[in-house]
């Protein structure tokens, strides 16, 4: 009887080791490229809206694999969420930081694979510009996300990179709207278009961490 119990305990060791290294599921991430088109636009009281393509530099460094570039996700958010409702002056959306980096979190063990940590930083700014090209008002938003998981092959690395960029995009969408409503409230058009619902106020809260 003692020999049988010892064998069962030995057989359970690999299973326990695997469970100890298993990462939590974390927040739900929809499949496919990020999209914000289903959300009510933030309609600005300006005559024109410029969404600037990001320039090169260390603030835009991306380490591969990168199924979705952080800068592309931010551009998609701006194009889906912002619109010009008419008025004086113009608005300009600028990407300041869109980084994706990775580093080794742990080496492979007897019962566990190696793991890596992927980090994504996004920062952007929305400016209201006068006819003389002066900045009348602005709102900036920044988010940081990291995800750690096993990296047995390139497919698992790509999955982690995709996940952290999507989660950062979700965080940025919430933080960006909060900052716009806080700092550019007087520049938001609060009259809904026919059949359109007005955006509800965004409450600031601690964003979930993966």
Rosetta blueprint (number, residue, H / E / L):
1 X L
2 X H
3 X H
4 X H
5 X H
6 X H
7 X H
8 X H
9 X H
10 X H
11 X H
12 X H
13 X H
14 X H
15 X H
16 X H
17 X H
18 X H
19 X H
20 X H
21 X L
22 X L
23 X L
24 X L
25 X L
26 X L
27 X L
28 X L
29 X L
30 X L
31 X L
32 X L
33 X L
34 X L
35 X L
36 X L
37 X L
38 X L
39 X L
40 X L
41 X L
42 X E
43 X E
44 X E
45 X L
46 X L
47 X L
48 X E
49 X E
50 X E
51 X E
52 X L
53 X L
54 X L
55 X L
56 X L
57 X L
58 X H
59 X H
60 X H
61 X L
62 X E
63 X L
64 X L
65 X L
66 X L
67 X L
68 X L
69 X L
70 X H
71 X H
72 X H
73 X H
74 X H
75 X H
76 X H
77 X H
78 X H
79 X H
80 X H
81 X H
82 X E
83 X E
84 X E
85 X L
86 X L
87 X L
88 X L
89 X L
90 X E
91 X E
92 X E
93 X E
94 X E
95 X E
96 X E
97 X E
98 X E
99 X E
100 X E
101 X E
102 X E
103 X E
104 X E
105 X E
106 X E
107 X L
108 X L
109 X L
110 X L
111 X L
112 X L
113 X L
114 X L
115 X E
116 X E
117 X E
118 X E
119 X E
120 X E
121 X E
122 X E
123 X E
124 X E
125 X E
126 X E
127 X E
128 X E
129 X E
130 X L
131 X L
132 X L
133 X L
134 X L
135 X E
136 X E
137 X E
138 X E
139 X E
140 X E
141 X E
142 X E
143 X E
144 X E
145 X E
146 X E
147 X E
148 X E
149 X E
150 X E
151 X L
152 X L
153 X L
154 X H
155 X H
156 X H
157 X H
158 X H
159 X H
160 X H
161 X H
162 X H
163 X H
164 X H
165 X H
166 X H
167 X H
168 X H
169 X H
170 X H
171 X H
172 X H
173 X H
174 X H
175 X H
176 X H
177 X H
178 X H
179 X H
180 X H
181 X H
182 X H
183 X H
184 X L
185 X H
186 X H
187 X H
188 X E
189 X L
190 X L
191 X L
192 X L
193 X L
194 X L
195 X L
196 X L
197 X L
198 X L
199 X L
200 X L
201 X L
202 X L
203 X L
204 X L
205 X L
206 X L
207 X L
208 X L
209 X L
210 X L
